[in-house]
Amino acid sequence: TELLHKMWETKLLAAFNQLKSTERDKFNKYAQRRSSGVFPFLCALPDDVFVDIIMTSMKSLPSSGNIAFVLCCQLGQEVYSRYVISQRHERGYYSELSNIYSKYMEIYTNDRCNLSPRHLWTQLQKELGYINHRDPISPWQNLWIFTVGFKLLEVMVSTLTFDLHRPGGTLRNIPAVFNTYKVYGGKMYGMTIPHPAYVDLMKMAKNDFEFETSILPMVVPPLPWINPGQGGFLVAPTKLIRSYHDVIGRDDDMVEQANVAAVTDALNILGSVGWRINQRVLDVQLHLFRNKGNLTSSFSLAIPPPATEAPVTPDLSGLGELPSSEQRALYEAARTSKKLRSEMSSLHADSLYKLSIANHYRDRIIWFPHNLDFRGRTYPVPRHLNYMGSDVSRSLFLFADGKPLGGSGLDWMKIHLINLTGTKKKEGVQARLDYANEVMEEILDSADHPLEGRGWWRLSDEPWQTLAVCMALADAVRSRCPQEYVCHLPIYQDGSCNGLQHYAALGRDSLGAQQVNLAPSSVPQDIYSGVADKVEERRALDAAKGLEIAKILEGFVTRQVIKQTVMTTVYGVTRYGGSLQVQRQLLYLDDFPKKHVGKASSYLQLSQKWFTDLARCVSRGGDSLEWETPLGLLVTQPYLNTEIHRMDSQVQRMSYARTTPTPNTRKQSNAFPPNFIHSLDSTHMMLTALYCHRAGVKFSAVHDCYWTHACDVDNMNIICRDQFVKLHSQPILEQLAAHLHKFLPSHKADSAVITSEQPLLRDLLNNIPPKGDFDLTEVNKSVFFFS
């Protein structure tokens, strides 16, 4: 493969030079046009850098391929990233950065430093005379980034070939990568797929994976966010906000207008958490992966087998002799088999990447730079492996810094373990603790013999995280003094249908508050089970009327079937989307969960309609809806109408949807309720992070799931509840209405433009949904608010 890749580099360089020559001619011919071509972007870097980008992409292409549009965006984005890096290098950015970072790390690693990362970095900038506060490099429009990637993909597909031996001994030169089309979810997508023979060749060569550093964890702490243009990775450019807009950085410019120091401080707290890989859990996962996944297990452990284990595709030769019904059945079986094989290949490749990266960092401490989506929700930037992934991924992470369990830590480990199993969801804390003690022998067996033992951990709702806790708990109970045992395992507390919690708090809705554990109770109130019980009542009535499917489904209408639909109702799931969710689980009762949630929380439907009507009025007036979070982050919904730009080549036709200034009213109105609630749950998380940091409590989070050390769970719980109460003690809806007054005619620059929606908007802003009588301070007493 080394000789082949060297040959390819030579061919790619020639092909890229030919592309530049062609684009130069176009550029000169149409130089008077406002947008005259991609040629200047192809000159942004040395030619061999473009070749390296293409080669890296080719080597990392999954065997099942990638969506061509996505691949174009990735190629173009990598070109832009390297352009920014080269420009920063020329301007002396990195030499200045190196001086400050060295001093920063010297102080950062000193436990006696009481400054926040942002304050420390700002202070060092002043002391060392650093003046390059804002990166002046011009941004590229997303359309040009995509176009550059499109051109590079065209070069890749048309240039890369290799010789394949035919059965007769002759050689045939064939493409190493090709484009085709596949259907996913009823939509046709262009795919770029490596030739199976090339995939086999790479497997035999056992080459190392090549990843861009911007998608991997860091082995040093990230740069603290100081402003939207400075933070994250040390070298690769990092965006504070994941943008939907055409111009990279436009969202960052909006953020800079507001005082968002609290937001960046919260991001810095999340980014300052060091992590270790849980080697024992990783080794079990690797063993299963190397032995064709969990194929032999009777329990799903989410370690996918390779595509070679897929059922054999039926032979379609000689179909003409069969009846037409059998022909159709065979064609359908072949289609299903190919689809399954493709899905298995994708899942296997994803697991291969995750486990390979985890194994690479198994002996290192790693960090994750974080950024935001437009609503303010936080995410680790590296995408392949992070603690925000599935059960498999989450189980692989430990805090780099351990803490002694102390007086309550051991109990919290046990409670957390039982929470993960899902076996005592309707029981109180003491019952869960007692159960953990009852099954201690099973816990120890799981820790000692994860694959050869009785396998209690495999029965869990979250089996891999359960195994991780079993192992840590076994170490703790066997230690000389469990209270002194230094534990690295994150223990988390999860919000109880958190979106509904925010709705109930906004409206002081007593019934809703009780349903979602804002009000104290001796056992958790489970809205999912409540909905499931009502659905079961309906099923029984239908069965009594003789409906056959209702009889068949007896015993199958469970909490798990309706949980997703109930949970996403608060986030604006449509009736159709909700029906598909239930359909995937049970193919039954498509609309009932949403109706019952309305009964469970009387404020929910009223406030959702108010939010939706507001967004409809604003967007019909020609504006995108915007609001400011309690922490000062300006949120603007990015849903705009689009214009389709088509690009044709010898490789494939592609379409690029470019946004226009006109808002998409349907998307603006449907998305506002969930987006507003998401902006509130992110604010609550950030407030909890800030105050945990002030109290010396380690904190990380997956949205409404808060992580800390076992010994600090009690402290985190107090802070979490206190910040929720303080957040919702603010006049949130009144502040929203005041902000939206700017869209009324008397406040707009062009007040002559008055639409029929504006009287309705004025009426909505003057009639905020009425509040109930729930006392928010009751949240402080609720054990199961986060549990």
SULRA-V694693 format. One record per residue. NEAR is the number of other ideal C-beta (glycine too) atoms within 8 Angstrom. Layout:
BEGIN
NEAR, NEAR
END
This chain:
BEGIN
8, 5, 6, 9, 10, 8, 8, 13, 10, 8, 10, 15, 11, 8, 11, 14, 9, 8, 12, 12, 8, 8, 13, 9, 8, 11, 12, 7, 6, 9, 7, 4, 6, 3, 4, 10, 9, 10, 12, 8, 11, 13, 7, 8, 10, 5, 10, 7, 9, 13, 12, 8, 13, 14, 12, 11, 14, 13, 11, 9, 12, 10, 9, 9, 10, 9, 10, 14, 11, 8, 14, 14, 11, 10, 15, 16, 10, 12, 17, 13, 12, 11, 11, 11, 11, 10, 9, 11, 8, 6, 7, 7, 10, 9, 7, 10, 10, 8, 10, 13, 10, 8, 10, 11, 10, 8, 11, 10, 5, 7, 3, 4, 8, 3, 8, 9, 13, 13, 8, 14, 13, 9, 9, 13, 11, 8, 6, 9, 5, 11, 4, 9, 8, 7, 10, 4, 8, 4, 8, 10, 9, 12, 10, 11, 15, 13, 13, 15, 16, 13, 12, 16, 14, 12, 13, 14, 13, 8, 10, 12, 8, 12, 8, 9, 7, 8, 3, 4, 5, 6, 7, 8, 7, 10, 8, 11, 13, 8, 10, 7, 7, 8, 8, 6, 4, 4, 6, 6, 11, 13, 12, 15, 11, 11, 12, 7, 9, 11, 10, 8, 11, 10, 7, 6, 7, 4, 7, 3, 8, 6, 9, 9, 8, 10, 9, 10, 12, 12, 8, 7, 9, 14, 13, 13, 14, 12, 10, 11, 8, 10, 14, 15, 13, 9, 6, 11, 10, 11, 12, 15, 12, 9, 14, 7, 10, 8, 10, 12, 11, 11, 14, 13, 9, 10, 13, 8, 6, 10, 4, 10, 7, 10, 13, 15, 12, 15, 15, 14, 14, 14, 16, 9, 13, 11, 14, 11, 13, 12, 7, 7, 13, 14, 8, 11, 13, 10, 9, 13, 11, 5, 7, 6, 12, 11, 7, 4, 9, 2, 9, 5, 10, 9, 11, 10, 10, 10, 11, 4, 9, 9, 5, 5, 8, 8, 5, 7, 4, 6, 9, 4, 4, 9, 5, 6, 6, 8, 10, 8, 8, 12, 10, 8, 9, 11, 8, 8, 13, 9, 8, 10, 11, 11, 8, 14, 13, 10, 9, 13, 11, 10, 12, 9, 11, 13, 12, 9, 13, 12, 9, 6, 11, 9, 3, 7, 8, 12, 15, 16, 15, 13, 13, 16, 8, 13, 10, 16, 10, 13, 10, 9, 13, 12, 5, 10, 11, 11, 13, 8, 9, 6, 10, 13, 13, 14, 13, 12, 11, 10, 14, 9, 7, 8, 14, 11, 15, 9, 5, 11, 16, 14, 8, 13, 17, 13, 12, 12, 14, 13, 11, 12, 12, 8, 6, 10, 9, 7, 8, 9, 8, 6, 9, 14, 12, 8, 12, 13, 8, 6, 9, 9, 6, 9, 14, 11, 11, 16, 12, 8, 8, 11, 8, 4, 10, 7, 10, 11, 11, 9, 8, 11, 6, 12, 13, 14, 12, 14, 15, 12, 13, 14, 12, 12, 14, 12, 10, 13, 10, 5, 9, 3, 6, 9, 10, 9, 12, 7, 15, 10, 11, 11, 12, 10, 11, 10, 10, 14, 12, 10, 12, 15, 15, 13, 16, 17, 14, 12, 14, 13, 14, 10, 9, 17, 14, 10, 13, 14, 13, 15, 10, 6, 11, 3, 8, 11, 12, 9, 14, 12, 10, 12, 15, 13, 8, 10, 15, 9, 8, 10, 14, 9, 8, 10, 11, 6, 7, 5, 8, 6, 8, 12, 8, 6, 11, 8, 4, 7, 13, 7, 10, 6, 12, 17, 9, 8, 13, 13, 11, 12, 12, 14, 11, 10, 10, 7, 8, 6, 9, 16, 10, 8, 12, 16, 10, 5, 10, 10, 5, 10, 12, 9, 9, 11, 15, 12, 8, 12, 15, 10, 7, 12, 15, 10, 14, 16, 8, 10, 13, 10, 8, 11, 11, 12, 11, 14, 14, 12, 14, 14, 15, 9, 12, 8, 9, 12, 14, 10, 11, 10, 12, 9, 12, 11, 13, 11, 13, 10, 15, 10, 9, 11, 8, 8, 8, 8, 9, 8, 10, 4, 8, 4, 8, 7, 8, 11, 8, 12, 8, 11, 12, 8, 4, 7, 13, 10, 9, 6, 9, 17, 12, 9, 12, 14, 13, 11, 11, 11, 13, 12, 14, 13, 15, 15, 13, 14, 14, 14, 13, 15, 13, 12, 11, 16, 11, 6, 8, 4, 12, 11, 15, 11, 13, 10, 9, 12, 10, 15, 11, 15, 14, 16, 13, 12, 14, 8, 11, 15, 10, 9, 13, 14, 13, 10, 12, 13, 12, 9, 13, 11, 6, 8, 5, 11, 9, 8, 11, 10, 11, 7, 10, 13, 9, 7, 11, 11, 8, 5, 8, 10, 3, 5, 9, 4, 9, 6, 8, 5, 10, 12, 7, 10, 15, 9, 8, 11, 12, 6, 6, 8, 10, 5, 7, 9, 6, 13, 6, 11, 7, 12, 12, 9, 7, 13, 9, 11, 14, 12, 11
END
